[in-house]
Every structure is written in C-alpha cells, then in structure tokens.
Amino acid sequence: MRRRTFLRTGTALAGGSLLTGCLDSLGFEKRSAWRDPPRVKNRPAAVYHPAYMEGMKMYGMGTDGDLRFALMYSYPHRFWNVTGQSNSKVVVQPDDTLHMMVSTWDAKTETTIPADVQLTIEKGGKTVDKRAPWPMLSQNMGFHYGDNVSLDGDGSYSATVRVGSVGVRRTGSLASRLSDGASATIDFEFDTDQIYDVEYREFGEKQGSRDALDPMSMTVPVGRAPAPASLPGTLVGTKSSGDAKFVVTVIEGENRFADDGKSYLAVSPRTPYNRIVLPRMSLSMELLRNGTTVSKGTLTPALDAALDTHYGAPVGDVRSGDTLRISVDSPPQLARHDGYETAFMEMPPMEFTV
C-alpha cells in the first residue's frame, strides 16, 4: 500500500489521533516513509501543535566528572536552522540513516548544560561520522543537540561525545565546577530494523492549534526552566515576545550574583507551554525612573542551579514604579523541529513596571 493512499484511508477513519504505531506496523515503505511527513498548513508565528510526532529511543548514557551524557536516536527528519533573524529548512538526505540526539546535564543538580558539543562516531576503529550537532529545540525532546547522520550499515559502533568548558557565566553551586572539558564514549549496536520500531503518530484536530506536545519521559532532563514562583528574589512579572515567556525577578541585598551590594536583575525566557529554556539569545535592558534612564546594558547569559539558564546583570537600586524595558537583540540561535520553527523569531521589546 502506498503511503499517500494509507494516509487518506487513515484520515477517513479517525479524527483525533490518526495513526499510531511504528512505521512497519503502519504499512509504510521503509526509507521513503520519513521523507515527506505531513506539515501543518497556515502555521502561526508561534508555538503550535505539530501534525505528527516521532518517538525516540535510547542508545546509552555516560558520565565524566560532574557531567552526564545521553545518546538517543529517531527517524531522520527535517528541521530548521536559525542564523541571525532568519531560518532555513534542512531536509532529509538520501544517505541519512537516523537522527541522533545528545543531552548533557550536571549530575548533581540535573541542570541542562548549554555548551559546544562534538560527536565522533566510529565503527571498527574507523571514524564514520564527525560533527558538531546543532543545539536544538523539539517538543518531545526539549533542549538538546542533534543532527541527521549517516552510518556505515548495521553493526557495532561507538559514539564519543565531547564538550569544552561551559562558556556562560556560572554562579552558586555551579561556579566552581564544569570549568574543564568532559567526554564520554557510548557503545551501541545499529540495526536498520530498529529504526522502524520507533513510535510514529499523526494528529488530526490538534495539528496547528496553539499548543505543544508534552516532552517524552526518558529519565533525561529536557531543560525545563523553574516555575516563576520558585525563582529567587522578588518577582517583577511575566511578559511574552515572539510567543516566548520572559519571567523577570530582582534579587536585592547581598547575593551571589552581584558584587558591592548591588541588586541582580535576572530574566528567564522559556517556551510558553512546557517551560523549556531558551539559551543562545542576546538581550539588553534599560531601567527608567520618571522617564529618565538610570541603568542600561547587556544582559549576560548565565547558569545557576536555582535560576537555570537565564540572562542577568547587576543594577543599582530598583524602586517601585520604575519601568524596565527588555529588548531581544538576537532570537534564540537554536535549530527547531516542527512546532517551534515559526516561534521566537520576531521578538519586540517588552516593558515591565516594578
């Protein structure tokens, strides 16, 4: 049965979740099945429920010092790379074998780590693939690193994941750790038939709605930002820009974030439904009092166990009635899977009243 015929039949039989199962069980032709998955028409410039969901499976985990790594896989699939203010679609190539995903996190705090990742895949002592996987957002995987890769047939492989020092500013329990690089080698067996056992699901009424899939549970942190009420300091408020949520808090008095008794302004951006962190942005701020600027500057990317990935800056006194203007100078430089590719691009400034 041809794939298109099967999809039309499935559409006639169901209204909500159209198709559920693995590719083999659904009768799809191998290899061609992932080339042209359904795509939502009239996508909003926001997070939306995708037309389909591809599951994922685990190859293994590794640990080096305080860092933990996970290696996972799914079908090869399209995604969008972001450069500056624009994005471009990456399509599946004929020799793509699978979509490989890497997660890295601090073993003590389970904080996901935004760092530069290198992935080397070997078979029989020979390198078959070496690359820097893209930092990515996916609705069922959260924040991770991934790319479509080409393997050399079935057999035994080893994947070495390396990260350099964590480049962002670190505070609290992370300040004295994660300063050195780390790596882990994970052995795995590749069997082509395993790919077609990964879950595949298509949706009817939900697709295109302002909603998102729940992240899959695989004992791997997905990069979920803290709930606003649990952030340290005094909560200023939450605003939206480009469909991202920006939570602002001010930590006053002596604190671990700022010197000389200054307050610390922290901005925590996250996705609107599952609170997934949004690293690799450029933000700036301006604090105004009675229409006069009293403080302005860049918000520095930072990592803290209580604030997670955020952007912050020391400020002088912050008074009730002050106006805080947050500007997004560059949107998240993250590759995106379906459901995220149209969001977090056009991001106008936001104003908060303290």
C-alpha positions in Angstrom: 0.0 0.0 0.0 1.4 3.4 -0.9 2.0 5.9 1.9 -0.3 8.6 0.5 -3.2 6.1 0.0 -2.7 4.9 3.5 -2.8 8.4 5.0 -6.0 9.2 3.1 -7.6 6.0 4.4 -6.4 6.8 8.0 -7.9 10.3 7.7 -11.3 8.9 6.8 -11.2 6.5 9.7 -10.2 8.8 12.5 -10.5 12.4 13.7 -8.1 13.0 16.6 -5.0 10.9 16.7 -5.0 9.5 13.1 -2.2 7.0 13.1 -0.3 5.4 16.0 2.4 2.8 15.9 5.8 2.2 14.3 6.4 2.5 10.5 6.3 -1.2 9.9 3.0 -1.7 11.7 1.5 1.1 9.7 2.5 -0.4 6.4 4.8 2.4 5.3 7.5 1.8 2.8 10.9 1.8 4.5 13.3 4.6 3.8 10.7 6.7 1.9 8.4 6.9 5.0 10.2 9.8 6.7 10.9 11.9 3.6 7.6 13.8 3.4 5.8 13.7 6.8 2.7 15.9 7.0 3.1 19.6 7.7 0.7 22.0 9.2 -0.8 24.5 6.7 -1.1 28.1 7.7 1.3 27.8 10.6 1.0 30.6 13.2 4.0 32.7 14.1 4.0 31.0 17.4 4.4 27.6 19.1 1.9 25.2 17.6 0.9 21.5 17.8 2.7 19.7 15.0 0.9 17.4 12.5 2.9 14.4 13.6 5.2 13.0 16.4 8.2 10.8 16.1 9.3 8.9 19.2 12.9 8.3 20.2 14.9 5.5 21.8 18.0 5.4 24.0 21.4 4.1 22.9 23.0 4.7 26.3 24.4 7.1 28.9 27.9 8.0 30.1 29.4 10.2 32.8 32.6 12.2 33.1 33.1 14.0 36.4 30.0 16.1 37.1 28.7 15.9 33.5 26.3 13.2 32.4 25.5 12.4 28.7 22.7 10.6 26.9 22.7 9.3 23.3 19.4 8.8 21.6 18.0 8.2 18.1 14.9 8.6 16.0 14.0 8.7 12.3 15.9 11.1 10.1 13.7 14.2 9.9 13.6 17.8 8.7 14.4 20.7 11.0 15.1 24.4 10.7 18.5 26.1 11.4 18.4 29.7 12.6 21.0 32.3 11.6 20.5 35.8 12.9 16.9 36.8 12.3 16.1 34.1 9.6 15.7 30.3 9.4 16.3 27.7 6.7 14.9 24.2 6.4 17.3 21.2 6.5 15.8 18.3 4.5 16.5 14.6 4.9 19.2 13.5 2.5 19.2 10.1 0.7 22.1 8.7 2.8 20.8 9.8 6.2 20.5 6.8 8.5 19.0 8.3 11.6 18.5 11.4 13.6 21.0 11.3 16.5 20.4 13.3 19.7 22.7 14.2 22.6 21.8 15.6 26.0 24.2 16.9 28.6 23.5 17.9 32.1 25.0 18.4 35.6 24.7 15.2 37.5 24.3 16.9 40.9 21.7 19.5 40.0 20.2 18.0 36.8 20.7 21.4 35.2 21.0 21.0 31.4 24.2 22.5 30.1 24.4 24.8 27.1 27.9 24.1 25.7 29.6 23.4 22.4 29.3 19.6 21.7 31.4 17.4 19.4 30.2 14.0 18.3 32.5 11.4 16.8 31.1 8.0 15.6 33.4 5.1 14.9 33.0 1.6 13.6 35.8 -0.9 13.9 38.2 1.8 14.9 37.4 3.9 11.8 35.7 7.3 12.0 32.5 7.2 10.0 31.0 10.5 11.1 32.3 13.5 13.0 30.4 16.7 13.6 29.2 19.4 15.9 25.5 18.6 16.4 23.1 21.6 16.4 21.7 22.9 19.6 18.1 22.2 19.1 14.5 22.6 20.4 12.0 19.8 20.0 8.6 19.5 21.7 9.1 15.9 22.7 12.9 16.2 23.5 13.2 19.7 24.9 16.6 21.4 24.6 19.2 19.1 23.2 21.9 18.7 20.4 21.1 16.7 17.3 21.5 16.1 13.6 20.8 13.6 10.9 23.8 11.3 10.5 24.9 8.6 8.0 26.2 5.3 9.3 28.1 2.5 7.6 25.5 -0.2 7.7 24.4 -2.5 10.6 26.9 -3.4 13.2 28.8 -2.2 16.4 29.6 1.4 16.8 31.0 3.8 19.5 30.0 7.4 19.8 32.2 9.8 21.7 30.6 13.0 23.0 32.9 15.9 24.0 32.1 19.3 25.5 34.5 22.1 26.1 34.4 24.3 29.2 30.9 25.8 29.7 31.3 29.3 28.3 28.4 31.1 30.1 28.8 32.6 33.5 28.2 30.2 36.3 27.0 31.0 39.8 26.1 29.2 43.0 27.0 25.5 43.2 28.0 25.6 39.5 30.6 28.4 39.9 33.5 26.1 40.9 32.6 23.2 38.7 32.2 22.5 35.0 35.3 24.5 34.2 37.1 21.7 32.3 36.0 19.8 29.3 34.4 16.4 29.5 33.8 13.4 27.3 32.1 10.0 27.3 32.1 7.1 24.9 28.9 5.2 24.4 28.9 1.9 22.5 25.8 0.9 20.6 24.5 -1.6 18.1 22.9 -0.3 15.0 20.2 -2.5 13.3 18.2 -0.9 10.5 15.0 -2.6 11.6 15.2 -0.8 15.0 14.5 2.5 13.3 11.2 1.3 12.0 10.1 0.2 15.5 10.3 3.8 16.8 6.8 5.2 17.6 5.2 7.4 14.9 1.9 9.2 15.4 -0.1 11.7 13.3 -2.7 14.1 14.6 -6.0 15.4 13.2 -7.9 18.2 15.0 -4.9 19.2 17.2 -2.5 20.0 14.5 -1.8 23.7 14.1 -3.5 24.6 17.4 -1.7 26.9 19.9 -0.5 24.0 22.0 2.5 21.7 22.3 3.4 18.1 22.8 4.5 17.0 26.2 8.2 16.1 26.5 8.8 12.4 26.5 9.8 10.8 29.8 13.2 9.1 29.4 14.9 10.0 32.7 16.8 12.7 30.7 16.4 16.3 31.8 14.7 18.3 29.0 15.8 21.7 30.1 12.7 22.9 32.0 13.0 26.4 33.5 11.9 26.8 37.1 8.3 27.9 37.8 8.1 31.7 38.3 7.1 31.3 41.9 10.2 29.3 42.7 12.7 31.8 41.3 14.8 33.6 43.9 14.2 37.3 44.6 11.2 39.5 44.0 9.1 38.5 41.0 8.6 41.6 38.8 6.3 39.8 36.3 5.9 37.8 33.1 5.6 39.1 29.5 5.5 37.5 26.1 7.5 38.3 23.0 7.6 36.2 19.9 5.5 33.7 21.9 8.3 33.1 24.4 7.6 33.9 28.0 10.0 36.2 29.8 10.0 36.0 33.6 11.8 38.8 35.4 13.0 38.8 39.0 15.2 41.1 41.1 17.4 39.8 43.8 18.2 42.5 46.3 20.7 42.8 49.1 23.8 40.7 49.5 23.7 37.9 46.9 25.9 35.5 45.0 25.2 37.1 41.6 26.4 40.7 42.0 29.2 42.5 43.9 29.3 45.7 46.0 25.8 45.1 47.4 24.1 45.7 44.0 20.9 44.0 43.1 20.8 41.4 40.4 18.3 41.6 37.6 17.5 38.1 36.1 15.5 37.4 33.0 14.3 33.8 32.5 13.0 33.1 28.9 11.1 29.9 28.3 8.7 28.2 25.9 5.0 29.0 26.6 3.7 25.5 27.4 6.5 23.3 28.8 8.9 25.9 30.2 11.8 24.7 28.0 14.8 27.0 28.4 15.9 29.3 25.6 19.7 29.7 25.5 21.8 31.4 22.9 19.9 34.7 22.9 21.1 38.3 23.1 19.2 40.5 25.5 19.6 44.1 26.8 17.8 46.1 29.4 17.0 49.7 30.3 15.7 50.8 33.7 13.8 54.1 33.7 12.6 56.2 36.6 10.2 59.0 35.9 11.2 58.8 32.2 14.9 59.1 32.9 17.3 56.2 32.3 19.1 55.2 35.5 20.7 51.9 34.2 21.1 50.2 30.9 23.3 47.5 29.3 23.6 43.9 28.1 22.1 41.0 30.0 24.8 38.3 30.3 24.0 34.6 29.6 24.4 32.7 32.9 23.8 29.4 34.5 22.6 28.8 38.1 21.0 25.8 39.8 18.1 28.0 41.1 17.7 30.2 38.0 18.8 27.6 35.4 19.7 29.2 32.0 19.0 32.9 32.3 20.3 36.4 31.4 21.3 38.8 34.1 23.1 42.0 35.1 23.9 43.8 38.4 21.9 47.0 38.8 21.7 49.8 41.4 18.7 50.4 43.5 15.4 49.3 41.8 12.4 51.2 43.1 8.7 50.6 43.0 7.2 52.3 40.0 10.4 52.0 37.8 9.9 50.9 34.2 12.1 48.1 33.0 12.5 47.6 29.2 13.8 44.3 27.9 15.0 44.1 24.3 15.7 40.9 22.3 18.7 41.8 20.2 19.0 38.3 18.7 16.4 35.5 18.9 17.5 32.0 20.2 20.1 30.7 17.8 18.7 27.2 18.1 17.7 24.7 15.4 14.0 23.9 15.7 11.8 20.9 15.0 8.2 21.2 13.7 6.1 23.3 16.1 8.9 25.7 17.1 10.2 26.8 13.8 7.8 29.8 13.4 8.1 31.0 17.0 10.8 33.1 18.8 11.8 35.0 15.7 10.1 38.4 15.6 10.5 39.5 19.2 9.6 43.1 20.0 10.7 44.8 23.3 8.8 44.3 26.5 8.1 46.8 29.3 7.6 45.8 33.0 6.5 48.0 35.8 8.4 47.3 39.0 
